[in-house]
Amino acid sequence: MTGTDRQVRPVPRIEDVAVHCALNDGTAVCLRTITPDDAPLIREGIAKLSAESRYLRFFSPAPVLPDAVVEQLADVDGHDHIAWGAICSDCPGRPPIGAVHAVRHCHDGPVGEFSVAVLDAFQGQGLARMMTAALLVHCHAEGLDVLDVHMLSENAAAKRLVKSMGAAWAGESAGVAEYRLDVAAAIEALRADADAPGVQDVLRTLERANGAAD
């Protein structure tokens, strides 16, 4: 077979890559980008959050959020709005169990806003860090360099997450704490976390795809 006869395998785009990995307790999960077709899954996941978790994520404990909110969360284009979700591969029906978003403040600008949510039954198993790792690699590839984080001051888990990645405190007002996360520095902090094999799996898989694309 000559070089001209050899088929060239297309390079996968980072948004087309599914990452199969495991939580700290061994539960198999699949991480992939969210698309506009995922609105029903987003609605399902929000409904399964506890009232406390919904309050911490959306600043409201309402079990059903307005359709406009769900539509905004599903309005993902992979550049100005980047989002990754997690599916439990070991669970019946493969339900959605978490999601993470980055939304630019202005078109093509380098700064956006970060948010994350994990179903209560899967919290404390490293999922937020794994999804965030995927999101950050994607953000870096799309030139989204800095992420603002707004959280309720009582959200200790969110504070631990962003501070572990080097987020800088930017202020607090009316019970809402603000942090700023440098994407490249956060990726390096996650890469240095040898005690998080799931995070390392995510980084290796997506950075391999991103490197091939380059």
ROMITOR-456075 format. One record per residue (C-alpha): residue in one letter; chain; x, y, z. Coordinates in steps of 0.05 Angstrom, whole numbers, m for minus. Example, Ala and Ser with C-alpha at 12.3 -4.5 7.8 and 13.67 -1.06 7.14 Angstrom:
<r A, A, <246, m90, 156>> <r S, A, <273, m21, 143>> 
END
This chain:
<r M, A, <0, 0, 0>> <r T, A, <29, 67, m20>> <r G, A, <23, 132, 19>> <r T, A, <m30, 156, m29>> <r D, A, <m70, 93, m19>> <r R, A, <m68, 96, 56>> <r Q, A, <m131, 123, 88>> <r V, A, <m122, 183, 133>> <r R, A, <m163, 176, 196>> <r P, A, <m199, 242, 212>> <r V, A, <m175, 277, 275>> <r P, A, <m231, 278, 327>> <r R, A, <m253, 346, 351>> <r I, A, <m249, 355, 426>> <r E, A, <m325, 365, 429>> <r D, A, <m335, 297, 396>> <r V, A, <m293, 258, 447>> <r A, A, <m328, 218, 501>> <r V, A, <m286, 204, 563>> <r H, A, <m299, 138, 598>> <r C, A, <m271, 138, 669>> <r A, A, <m289, 121, 740>> <r L, A, <m308, 159, 803>> <r N, A, <m269, 150, 868>> <r D, A, <m314, 93, 888>> <r G, A, <m305, 57, 822>> <r T, A, <m372, 76, 790>> <r A, A, <m363, 80, 715>> <r V, A, <m382, 146, 683>> <r C, A, <m381, 177, 614>> <r L, A, <m364, 250, 604>> <r R, A, <m384, 286, 540>> <r T, A, <m402, 354, 514>> <r I, A, <m473, 378, 523>> <r T, A, <m513, 396, 461>> <r P, A, <m579, 432, 450>> <r D, A, <m612, 364, 443>> <r D, A, <m597, 350, 517>> <r A, A, <m650, 398, 544>> <r P, A, <m693, 339, 569>> <r L, A, <m632, 309, 605>> <r I, A, <m616, 376, 636>> <r R, A, <m688, 383, 661>> <r E, A, <m685, 312, 689>> <r G, A, <m620, 325, 725>> <r I, A, <m644, 390, 757>> <r A, A, <m707, 355, 782>> <r K, A, <m665, 302, 816>> <r L, A, <m623, 352, 855>> <r S, A, <m641, 361, 927>> <r A, A, <m673, 428, 947>> <r E, A, <m607, 448, 980>> <r S, A, <m565, 431, 919>> <r R, A, <m613, 468, 873>> <r Y, A, <m610, 528, 919>> <r L, A, <m534, 527, 920>> <r R, A, <m529, 520, 844>> <r F, A, <m587, 564, 820>> <r F, A, <m599, 607, 883>> <r S, A, <m670, 577, 883>> <r P, A, <m697, 512, 914>> <r A, A, <m754, 508, 863>> <r P, A, <m760, 435, 838>> <r V, A, <m778, 459, 768>> <r L, A, <m739, 517, 738>> <r P, A, <m769, 561, 683>> <r D, A, <m762, 533, 613>> <r A, A, <m720, 594, 595>> <r V, A, <m667, 572, 645>> <r V, A, <m664, 502, 616>> <r E, A, <m661, 531, 546>> <r Q, A, <m602, 575, 566>> <r L, A, <m565, 515, 596>> <r A, A, <m576, 475, 532>> <r D, A, <m558, 533, 485>> <r V, A, <m487, 507, 476>> <r D, A, <m444, 524, 415>> <r G, A, <m376, 497, 439>> <r H, A, <m343, 566, 435>> <r D, A, <m382, 621, 471>> <r H, A, <m418, 570, 514>> <r I, A, <m380, 507, 531>> <r A, A, <m412, 453, 573>> <r W, A, <m396, 381, 593>> <r G, A, <m442, 331, 626>> <r A, A, <m433, 264, 661>> <r I, A, <m474, 201, 651>> <r C, A, <m472, 143, 700>> <r S, A, <m452, 84, 657>> <r D, A, <m465, 34, 714>> <r C, A, <m535, 59, 730>> <r P, A, <m599, 33, 699>> <r G, A, <m621, 78, 643>> <r R, A, <m553, 115, 643>> <r P, A, <m581, 178, 677>> <r P, A, <m547, 246, 677>> <r I, A, <m511, 259, 742>> <r G, A, <m474, 325, 733>> <r A, A, <m458, 384, 688>> <r V, A, <m409, 440, 684>> <r H, A, <m414, 504, 642>> <r A, A, <m371, 562, 619>> <r V, A, <m406, 621, 585>> <r R, A, <m367, 679, 555>> <r H, A, <m384, 749, 579>> <r C, A, <m380, 775, 507>> <r H, A, <m371, 742, 439>> <r D, A, <m299, 718, 428>> <r G, A, <m277, 751, 493>> <r P, A, <m226, 715, 538>> <r V, A, <m268, 717, 602>> <r G, A, <m330, 676, 620>> <r E, A, <m370, 650, 679>> <r F, A, <m363, 580, 710>> <r S, A, <m417, 537, 742>> <r V, A, <m422, 464, 764>> <r A, A, <m474, 417, 793>> <r V, A, <m471, 344, 815>> <r L, A, <m529, 300, 837>> <r D, A, <m528, 291, 912>> <r A, A, <m517, 215, 909>> <r F, A, <m452, 226, 870>> <r Q, A, <m423, 284, 908>> <r G, A, <m356, 274, 943>> <r Q, A, <m332, 223, 891>> <r G, A, <m288, 270, 848>> <r L, A, <m339, 281, 793>> <r A, A, <m339, 357, 797>> <r R, A, <m263, 358, 788>> <r M, A, <m266, 309, 730>> <r M, A, <m319, 350, 693>> <r T, A, <m282, 414, 708>> <r A, A, <m218, 385, 679>> <r A, A, <m255, 369, 615>> <r L, A, <m286, 438, 613>> <r L, A, <m220, 474, 625>> <r V, A, <m183, 437, 569>> <r H, A, <m240, 454, 522>> <r C, A, <m240, 527, 545>> <r H, A, <m165, 531, 535>> <r A, A, <m172, 505, 464>> <r E, A, <m225, 558, 450>> <r G, A, <m187, 617, 478>> <r L, A, <m229, 624, 541>> <r D, A, <m173, 642, 589>> <r V, A, <m207, 665, 653>> <r L, A, <m270, 642, 689>> <r D, A, <m309, 682, 740>> <r V, A, <m344, 641, 794>> <r H, A, <m404, 668, 833>> <r M, A, <m428, 624, 890>> <r L, A, <m468, 631, 954>> <r S, A, <m420, 645, 1011>> <r E, A, <m445, 582, 1047>> <r N, A, <m426, 536, 989>> <r A, A, <m365, 505, 1022>> <r A, A, <m357, 449, 970>> <r A, A, <m354, 499, 912>> <r K, A, <m303, 541, 949>> <r R, A, <m259, 481, 961>> <r L, A, <m263, 461, 888>> <r V, A, <m243, 528, 858>> <r K, A, <m191, 544, 912>> <r S, A, <m158, 477, 900>> <r M, A, <m147, 500, 828>> <r G, A, <m116, 566, 849>> <r A, A, <m177, 611, 842>> <r A, A, <m167, 681, 871>> <r W, A, <m219, 712, 916>> <r A, A, <m249, 773, 881>> <r G, A, <m299, 798, 932>> <r E, A, <m365, 784, 967>> <r S, A, <m432, 820, 966>> <r A, A, <m502, 804, 991>> <r G, A, <m482, 733, 1010>> <r V, A, <m450, 717, 943>> <r A, A, <m375, 703, 940>> <r E, A, <m336, 717, 877>> <r Y, A, <m273, 682, 853>> <r R, A, <m232, 686, 789>> <r L, A, <m200, 624, 759>> <r D, A, <m142, 625, 710>> <r V, A, <m156, 568, 662>> <r A, A, <m83, 550, 645>> <r A, A, <m62, 552, 718>> <r A, A, <m122, 510, 739>> <r I, A, <m105, 457, 687>> <r E, A, <m34, 454, 716>> <r A, A, <m62, 447, 787>> <r L, A, <m106, 389, 765>> <r R, A, <m49, 357, 727>> <r A, A, <m7, 358, 791>> <r D, A, <m62, 323, 831>> <r A, A, <m34, 252, 830>> <r D, A, <m87, 229, 879>> <r A, A, <m143, 239, 828>> <r P, A, <m136, 184, 775>> <r G, A, <m202, 202, 744>> <r V, A, <m179, 273, 732>> <r Q, A, <m114, 247, 701>> <r D, A, <m154, 201, 655>> <r V, A, <m196, 261, 632>> <r L, A, <m134, 305, 620>> <r R, A, <m97, 251, 581>> <r T, A, <m156, 235, 537>> <r L, A, <m175, 306, 519>> <r E, A, <m105, 334, 514>> <r R, A, <m87, 278, 467>> <r A, A, <m147, 297, 423>> <r N, A, <m130, 371, 428>> <r G, A, <m57, 357, 411>> <r A, A, <m77, 316, 350>> <r A, A, <m122, 372, 327>> <r D, A, <m65, 421, 331>> 
END
